[in-house]
Amino acid sequence: MASVSISCPSCSATDGVVRNGKSTAGHQRYLCS
């Protein structure tokens, strides 16, 4: 299973980042927990 490391745009954390739907532009949104 492939995994992609996503970093939080506000705090740069790479763990605890989950998908949070899509933006109005159609891009994937992420939410740092």
PENORNOR-V53929 format. One record per residue. N is the residue number from 1. OMEGA is omega as a letter, one per 20 degrees, with the letter a starting at -180 (999 if undefined). Layout:
BEGIN
{{N | OMEGA} {N | OMEGA}}
END
This chain:
BEGIN
{{1 | a} {2 | r} {3 | a} {4 | a} {5 | r} {6 | r} {7 | r} {8 | a} {9 | a} {10 | a} {11 | r} {12 | r} {13 | r} {14 | r} {15 | r} {16 | r} {17 | a} {18 | r} {19 | a} {20 | r} {21 | a} {22 | r} {23 | r} {24 | r} {25 | r} {26 | r} {27 | r} {28 | r} {29 | r} {30 | a} {31 | r} {32 | r} {33 | 999}}
END
